[in-house]
């Protein structure tokens, strides 16, 4: 149990322990604590070179981006029904395990005992049931709370030498059957098309997707390097959890491209961004919102587009906008393709998509990108027909959805 009230947390930035302090009173305040030492920035747009103390009425977006939500947040509430769950409490629960390089701890608090590592091979052989996944969440909550998104998921450590969780496990969902296999097929097609994605596999029963974290890399001498990560919502200064979650569906892919250009990313990154947008269009991923694109960095001068993540064919599922509301089919993009008052979220035509690639992202031959993605999608569907991990009813639905995208 954490204290009833948390007014202060120590903040680490990568390997820099006690690099800052987060204070909560009527507002939030972040202080850099080592002004005379060269240290990494807490966030791309919150450099210690600009100023040492930052204030905001709400939690700073680069910290807010990893607060657990959806299924994981509800499981935390069930496990700790009497525990306050303010943002400060959730950050304390995340500790050093969140996506990116920020870590949090109460002053004087010792690190929790590391749970037993579980290997990727063991996870692949695990037969999924809701009870089994709940046991995973309970066992690894101390390392796996620092990940956002509504889908059932948890982070786990896979080796004793690295206590920080290095694997993300996503589970099936009663509301969205076959979701793990769905994302597996999407990531497989993306990889075949040459689009960077995290390392991934799916369990033998097709019910759990296992991914390597993309924000951690091993250096040549075997040391672990944690990269900074900020999603587009955080970079845009948006907090999108809870009742404000619809904010992640506000905006356009054009605005994202313009933001990436303002950050002075190399032009290759805009080409990769076009690939991610085009792929989402073609596989009918209607959930490619502001939190599903992001930037990795070591510094403001060394940053690049994150690999594509959280990509599924959403058009095969139905959803409700509010409790007990009618079931709706997902027939639109998460964001508008172009910015402008009269633009639409309708899926674009090939000409519109090529115009976006050429004019907004600077891609000289966008049609070739679409052809490459189309061939990868066809090859993936052909291979999946002989894969026992892919349920036949799911494959039929995805093939129909992908044919619309291919056409």
C-alpha positions as CSV (number, residue, x, y, z in Angstrom):
1,X,0.0,0.0,0.0
2,X,1.2,3.5,-0.8
3,X,0.6,6.5,1.4
4,X,-2.8,8.2,1.4
5,X,-1.3,11.3,-0.1
6,X,1.8,11.6,-2.2
7,X,3.1,15.2,-2.6
8,X,6.6,14.4,-3.9
9,X,8.3,11.8,-6.1
10,X,12.0,11.5,-7.1
11,X,12.5,11.3,-10.8
12,X,15.2,9.4,-12.6
13,X,16.1,10.0,-16.3
14,X,17.7,7.0,-17.8
15,X,20.7,6.2,-15.7
16,X,20.7,9.6,-13.9
17,X,19.2,8.8,-10.5
18,X,17.5,11.6,-8.6
19,X,17.8,13.9,-11.7
20,X,14.6,15.7,-10.7
21,X,11.7,16.0,-8.4
22,X,8.0,16.0,-9.1
23,X,5.9,18.0,-6.6
24,X,2.1,18.1,-6.3
25,X,0.2,20.8,-4.5
26,X,-2.5,22.9,-6.2
27,X,-0.4,22.5,-9.3
28,X,2.3,20.1,-10.6
29,X,5.9,21.2,-10.4
30,X,9.0,19.5,-11.9
31,X,12.5,20.6,-10.7
32,X,15.8,19.5,-12.2
33,X,18.1,18.8,-9.3
34,X,21.5,18.8,-10.9
35,X,21.8,22.2,-12.7
36,X,25.6,22.0,-12.8
37,X,25.8,18.6,-14.3
38,X,25.1,17.7,-17.9
39,X,22.1,15.5,-17.7
40,X,19.4,14.2,-20.1
41,X,16.2,16.2,-20.6
42,X,13.0,15.0,-18.9
43,X,11.2,15.7,-22.2
44,X,12.0,16.9,-25.6
45,X,10.3,20.3,-25.0
46,X,11.2,20.6,-21.3
47,X,15.0,21.0,-21.5
48,X,17.0,22.0,-18.4
49,X,18.8,24.4,-20.8
50,X,15.5,26.4,-21.1
51,X,14.7,26.4,-17.4
52,X,15.2,24.3,-14.3
53,X,11.6,24.5,-12.9
54,X,8.4,23.8,-14.8
55,X,4.8,24.1,-13.6
56,X,1.5,23.0,-14.9
57,X,-2.1,22.7,-13.7
58,X,-2.2,19.0,-14.7
59,X,0.4,16.3,-14.9
60,X,3.0,16.9,-17.5
61,X,2.0,15.2,-20.8
62,X,5.3,13.2,-21.1
63,X,4.5,11.7,-17.7
64,X,0.8,11.3,-18.3
65,X,1.3,9.3,-21.5
66,X,2.2,6.0,-19.7
67,X,-0.4,6.0,-16.9
68,X,-2.3,2.7,-17.1
69,X,-5.8,2.9,-18.5
70,X,-8.5,0.5,-19.7
71,X,-8.3,-3.1,-18.7
72,X,-5.0,-2.7,-16.7
73,X,-6.3,0.2,-14.7
74,X,-9.4,-1.7,-13.8
75,X,-7.4,-4.6,-12.6
76,X,-5.3,-2.3,-10.4
77,X,-8.5,-0.9,-8.9
78,X,-9.8,-4.5,-8.2
79,X,-6.5,-5.5,-6.6
80,X,-6.2,-2.3,-4.4
81,X,-9.8,-1.3,-3.8
82,X,-8.9,1.0,-0.9
83,X,-5.8,2.5,-2.4
84,X,-6.1,6.0,-3.8
85,X,-5.3,6.1,-7.5
86,X,-4.3,9.7,-8.2
87,X,-1.7,10.3,-11.0
88,X,1.0,10.5,-8.3
89,X,0.0,7.1,-7.0
90,X,0.0,5.6,-10.4
91,X,3.5,7.0,-11.2
92,X,4.8,5.5,-7.9
93,X,3.3,2.2,-9.0
94,X,5.0,2.5,-12.4
95,X,8.4,3.1,-10.8
96,X,11.2,2.7,-13.3
97,X,9.3,0.3,-15.6
98,X,7.4,2.7,-17.9
99,X,7.9,3.0,-21.6
100,X,10.7,5.6,-22.1
101,X,13.4,6.5,-19.7
102,X,11.6,8.3,-16.8
103,X,11.4,6.6,-13.4
104,X,9.6,7.5,-10.2
105,X,10.0,6.6,-6.5
106,X,9.0,7.9,-3.1
107,X,12.0,9.4,-1.2
108,X,13.5,6.7,1.0
109,X,11.5,3.9,-0.6
110,X,13.4,0.8,-1.5
111,X,12.9,-1.1,-4.8
112,X,10.3,-3.8,-4.7
113,X,11.5,-7.4,-4.9
114,X,12.0,-8.4,-8.5
115,X,9.5,-11.1,-9.6
116,X,10.6,-14.3,-11.3
117,X,11.6,-13.6,-15.0
118,X,9.5,-15.4,-17.5
119,X,11.0,-16.2,-20.9
120,X,9.5,-15.6,-24.3
121,X,9.6,-19.4,-24.9
122,X,7.6,-20.0,-21.8
123,X,5.0,-17.4,-22.7
124,X,4.6,-18.9,-26.2
125,X,3.8,-22.2,-24.7
126,X,1.3,-20.8,-22.2
127,X,-2.3,-21.7,-22.9
128,X,-4.4,-18.6,-22.5
129,X,-7.5,-18.3,-20.2
130,X,-8.7,-15.1,-18.6
131,X,-7.7,-16.6,-15.2
132,X,-4.2,-17.4,-16.5
133,X,-3.8,-13.8,-17.7
134,X,-5.1,-12.4,-14.5
135,X,-2.4,-14.4,-12.7
136,X,0.2,-12.8,-15.0
137,X,-1.1,-9.4,-14.1
138,X,-1.0,-10.1,-10.4
139,X,2.5,-11.6,-10.5
140,X,4.0,-8.8,-12.6
141,X,2.0,-5.7,-11.6
142,X,5.1,-4.3,-9.9
143,X,7.0,-4.3,-13.2
144,X,4.2,-4.0,-15.7
145,X,2.0,-1.1,-14.8
146,X,3.8,1.5,-17.0
147,X,1.9,1.0,-20.2
148,X,-1.2,2.7,-21.6
149,X,-3.9,1.5,-23.9
150,X,-7.3,-0.2,-23.3
151,X,-6.4,-3.7,-24.5
152,X,-5.5,-6.3,-21.8
153,X,-1.8,-6.1,-21.5
154,X,1.1,-6.4,-19.0
155,X,4.9,-6.0,-19.1
156,X,7.1,-8.8,-17.8
157,X,10.9,-9.2,-17.2
158,X,12.4,-12.0,-19.3
159,X,16.0,-12.2,-17.8
160,X,17.3,-11.9,-14.3
161,X,20.2,-9.6,-15.4
162,X,17.6,-6.9,-16.5
163,X,15.0,-6.5,-13.8
164,X,13.2,-3.9,-15.9
165,X,10.4,-5.6,-17.9
166,X,11.5,-6.1,-21.5
167,X,8.5,-7.9,-22.9
168,X,4.9,-6.7,-23.5
169,X,2.2,-9.3,-23.4
170,X,-1.2,-8.6,-25.0
171,X,-4.1,-10.9,-24.4
172,X,-7.2,-11.8,-26.2
173,X,-10.4,-10.0,-25.3
174,X,-14.1,-11.2,-25.2
175,X,-15.1,-7.9,-26.8
176,X,-12.6,-8.3,-29.6
177,X,-12.1,-12.0,-30.4
178,X,-8.9,-12.9,-32.0
179,X,-7.3,-9.6,-31.3
180,X,-3.8,-11.0,-30.6
181,X,-3.8,-13.0,-33.8
182,X,-5.2,-10.0,-35.6
183,X,-2.3,-7.8,-34.5
184,X,0.2,-10.6,-35.3
185,X,-1.0,-10.7,-38.9
186,X,-0.8,-6.9,-39.2
187,X,2.7,-6.7,-37.8
188,X,3.7,-9.6,-40.1
189,X,2.5,-7.8,-43.1
190,X,4.2,-4.6,-42.0
191,X,7.5,-6.4,-41.5
192,X,7.3,-8.0,-45.0
193,X,6.7,-4.5,-46.4
194,X,9.9,-3.3,-44.8
195,X,8.2,-1.1,-42.2
196,X,10.0,-1.1,-38.9
197,X,8.1,-2.8,-36.1
198,X,9.1,-4.2,-32.7
199,X,10.2,-7.9,-32.5
200,X,7.1,-10.0,-31.9
201,X,5.6,-13.5,-31.9
202,X,2.3,-15.0,-30.9
203,X,1.6,-17.9,-28.5
204,X,1.0,-21.3,-29.8
205,X,-2.8,-21.0,-29.2
206,X,-2.9,-17.6,-30.9
207,X,-4.3,-15.9,-27.9
208,X,-1.4,-13.8,-26.6
209,X,0.9,-11.5,-28.6
210,X,4.4,-11.1,-27.1
211,X,6.5,-8.1,-28.2
212,X,9.9,-6.8,-27.3
213,X,10.0,-3.2,-26.0
214,X,11.3,-0.8,-28.7
215,X,12.5,1.8,-26.2
216,X,15.4,-0.4,-24.8
217,X,18.6,-1.3,-26.8
218,X,21.7,-3.2,-25.9
219,X,25.0,-1.3,-26.4
220,X,28.1,-2.9,-28.0
221,X,29.5,-3.6,-24.5
222,X,26.3,-5.4,-23.3
223,X,24.9,-2.5,-21.3
224,X,21.2,-1.6,-21.4
225,X,20.4,1.8,-22.9
226,X,16.9,3.3,-22.2
227,X,15.7,5.7,-24.9
228,X,13.4,8.6,-24.4
229,X,10.0,8.1,-25.9
230,X,7.1,10.5,-26.4
231,X,3.9,9.8,-28.3
232,X,2.4,12.5,-30.5
233,X,-0.3,13.3,-28.0
234,X,2.3,14.2,-25.4
235,X,4.4,16.2,-27.9
236,X,1.2,18.1,-28.7
237,X,0.7,18.9,-25.0
238,X,-2.5,16.7,-24.8
239,X,-3.6,14.6,-21.9
240,X,-6.0,12.0,-23.3
241,X,-7.0,9.6,-20.5
242,X,-10.4,9.0,-18.9
243,X,-13.2,11.4,-19.9
244,X,-10.9,13.3,-22.2
245,X,-9.8,10.2,-24.1
246,X,-11.5,11.4,-27.3
247,X,-8.8,14.0,-27.7
248,X,-6.5,11.4,-29.1
249,X,-8.9,11.2,-32.1
250,X,-8.7,15.0,-32.7
251,X,-6.5,16.2,-35.5
252,X,-5.0,14.9,-38.7
253,X,-2.1,12.9,-40.1
254,X,-1.0,16.1,-41.9
255,X,-0.6,17.9,-38.5
256,X,1.5,14.9,-37.2
257,X,3.7,15.2,-40.3
258,X,4.1,18.9,-39.7
259,X,5.0,18.3,-36.0
260,X,7.6,15.8,-37.0
261,X,9.0,18.4,-39.5
262,X,9.1,21.0,-36.7
263,X,11.2,18.6,-34.6
264,X,13.7,18.6,-37.5
265,X,13.6,14.8,-38.0
266,X,15.5,13.6,-41.0
267,X,13.4,13.4,-44.2
268,X,13.6,9.6,-44.0
269,X,11.3,9.7,-41.0
270,X,8.6,11.4,-42.9
271,X,8.8,8.6,-45.5
272,X,8.5,6.1,-42.7
273,X,5.5,8.0,-41.3
274,X,3.8,7.9,-44.7
275,X,4.4,4.1,-44.7
276,X,2.7,3.8,-41.3
277,X,-0.3,5.9,-42.4
278,X,-0.7,4.1,-45.7
279,X,-0.4,0.7,-44.0
280,X,-3.1,1.6,-41.5
281,X,-5.4,2.7,-44.3
282,X,-4.8,-0.5,-46.3
283,X,-5.3,-2.9,-43.4
284,X,-8.4,-0.9,-42.2
285,X,-6.9,0.1,-38.9
286,X,-9.3,2.7,-37.7
287,X,-7.5,3.2,-34.4
288,X,-4.3,4.9,-35.6
289,X,-4.8,7.8,-33.2
290,X,-2.3,10.3,-31.7
291,X,-1.0,7.9,-29.1
292,X,-0.1,5.3,-31.6
293,X,2.7,7.3,-33.2
294,X,5.7,8.5,-31.4
295,X,9.3,9.6,-31.3
296,X,12.4,7.9,-29.8
297,X,15.4,10.0,-28.8
298,X,18.7,10.4,-27.0
299,X,18.6,14.2,-27.2
300,X,16.8,16.9,-29.1
301,X,19.5,16.5,-31.8
302,X,19.3,12.7,-32.0
303,X,15.7,11.6,-32.5
304,X,13.7,9.5,-34.9
305,X,10.3,8.1,-35.6
306,X,9.3,5.1,-33.4
307,X,8.5,1.8,-35.0
308,X,4.9,1.1,-35.9
309,X,3.0,-0.3,-32.9
310,X,-0.6,-1.1,-31.8
311,X,-1.8,-1.8,-35.3
312,X,-4.9,-4.0,-35.9
313,X,-7.6,-4.4,-38.4
314,X,-10.4,-2.7,-36.5
315,X,-13.1,-2.8,-39.2
316,X,-14.0,-6.4,-38.4
317,X,-15.2,-5.5,-34.9
318,X,-18.3,-3.6,-33.7
319,X,-18.2,-1.1,-30.9
320,X,-20.5,1.2,-28.9
321,X,-19.9,4.8,-28.3
322,X,-21.5,4.8,-24.8
323,X,-22.9,2.2,-22.4
324,X,-25.9,0.3,-23.7
325,X,-25.6,2.3,-27.0
326,X,-26.2,0.7,-30.4
327,X,-23.4,-1.4,-32.0
328,X,-21.6,0.4,-34.7
329,X,-19.2,-0.7,-37.4
330,X,-15.7,0.9,-37.6
331,X,-15.7,2.4,-41.1
332,X,-13.5,5.5,-40.7
333,X,-9.9,6.5,-39.9
334,X,-9.0,7.6,-36.4
335,X,-7.9,11.0,-37.7
336,X,-8.5,13.1,-40.8
337,X,-5.9,12.6,-43.5
338,X,-5.6,16.3,-44.2
339,X,-6.1,19.2,-41.9
340,X,-8.9,21.6,-42.5
341,X,-12.4,22.4,-41.4
342,X,-14.2,20.5,-44.1
343,X,-11.9,17.4,-44.3
344,X,-13.2,14.0,-43.5
345,X,-12.1,10.8,-41.7
346,X,-13.3,8.6,-44.6
347,X,-10.8,6.2,-45.9
348,X,-8.9,8.0,-48.8
349,X,-8.7,6.9,-52.4
350,X,-5.4,5.8,-53.8
351,X,-5.0,9.2,-55.5
352,X,-5.6,11.1,-52.2
353,X,-3.2,8.8,-50.3
354,X,-0.5,9.4,-53.0
355,X,-1.1,13.1,-52.8
356,X,-0.6,13.0,-49.0
357,X,2.6,11.1,-49.5
358,X,4.0,13.3,-52.2
359,X,2.8,16.7,-50.9
360,X,2.8,16.3,-47.1
361,X,5.6,13.7,-46.6
362,X,7.8,14.5,-49.5
363,X,7.7,10.9,-50.9
364,X,8.7,11.0,-54.6
365,X,7.0,7.7,-55.6
366,X,4.2,7.0,-53.1
367,X,2.5,4.6,-55.5
368,X,5.4,2.2,-55.2
369,X,5.0,2.3,-51.4
370,X,1.4,1.2,-51.8
371,X,2.3,-1.6,-54.2
372,X,4.9,-2.9,-51.7
373,X,2.4,-2.9,-48.8
374,X,-0.2,-4.6,-51.0
375,X,2.1,-7.4,-52.0
376,X,3.1,-7.9,-48.3
377,X,-0.6,-8.1,-47.3
378,X,-1.3,-10.7,-50.0
379,X,1.7,-12.8,-49.0
380,X,0.8,-12.6,-45.3
381,X,-2.8,-13.8,-46.0
382,X,-1.4,-16.7,-48.1
383,X,1.0,-17.9,-45.4
384,X,-1.7,-17.5,-42.6
385,X,-3.9,-20.1,-44.3
386,X,-1.6,-22.8,-43.1
387,X,-0.9,-21.3,-39.7
388,X,-2.8,-23.2,-36.9
389,X,-2.4,-20.2,-34.6
390,X,-4.8,-18.1,-36.7
391,X,-8.5,-18.9,-36.2
392,X,-10.2,-19.6,-39.5
393,X,-13.2,-17.3,-38.8
394,X,-10.8,-14.4,-38.0
395,X,-8.8,-15.0,-41.2
396,X,-12.0,-14.9,-43.3
397,X,-13.0,-11.6,-41.8
398,X,-9.5,-10.1,-42.1
399,X,-9.2,-11.2,-45.7
400,X,-12.5,-9.5,-46.6
401,X,-11.4,-6.3,-44.8
402,X,-7.9,-6.3,-46.4
403,X,-9.5,-6.8,-49.9
404,X,-11.3,-3.5,-49.4
405,X,-8.1,-1.9,-48.5
406,X,-6.3,-3.5,-51.4
407,X,-9.0,-2.3,-53.8
